[in-house]
Amino acid sequence: MRTRIVSALALVAALGIPGMVVAQDAQPPAEQPAQPPAEQPAEPAPPAEPAPAAPAPADQPAGGGAMVDLSVEQQTQVKTEITALNVEPVVKIDFDISVGTVVPKTVVLHPVPAKLVTLFPQWKGFLFFILADGRIVIVAPDTLKIVVIIA
C-alpha cells in the first residue's frame, strides 16, 4: 500500500497540480505522527455591555431577590447597622431558616435601613428580621423568600 501512495504522490508532484504540495519524504497517514490541528483564529468578542446594578439571575434565588455573597467586613457593616435599630428578635420559628425559604406572613419584618441600601442598592425595598440567636435574615419583598442569612 505504501508503494501506491508514494506512486500517487509522485504523479501529483509530476503533474504540478496547483495548490498541492508534495513532500519528498511523505509517509502514509497511518504512519505519520499525530499532530494537533492548527488553531483557528478566535472571533472577536462582542462589545462588552455595562454591568447590571443587581446580581446576575444565576446569583438570585428562584422568584427574584438579591442574594449576595458578603465579605466578613460587609457582614460586620450589616450587623452594626441592623443591631443599632434595637429590633425585637423573632423567638418562635416554625420554618426552615435557609436561603430560598418563604417566610410566613406571621413574622414581623422590618425595612432594610437606608445606609445598607446605599451599600447594596439591590436591597432597596427589602425586609429583614433578627433571630433569637443573633442571625440577621434578609427577605425579598415580592416573594418573602430569604435571600441572605448573616450569622
Secondary structure, 3 states (H helix, E strand, C coil): CHHHHHHHHHHHHHHCCCCCCCCCCCCCHHHCCCCCCCCCCCCCCCCCCCCCCCCCHHHCCCCCCCCCCCCHHHHHHHHHHHHCCCCCCECCCCCCCCCCCECCCCCCCEECCHHHHHHCHHHCCCEEEEECCCCEEEECCCCCEEEEEEC
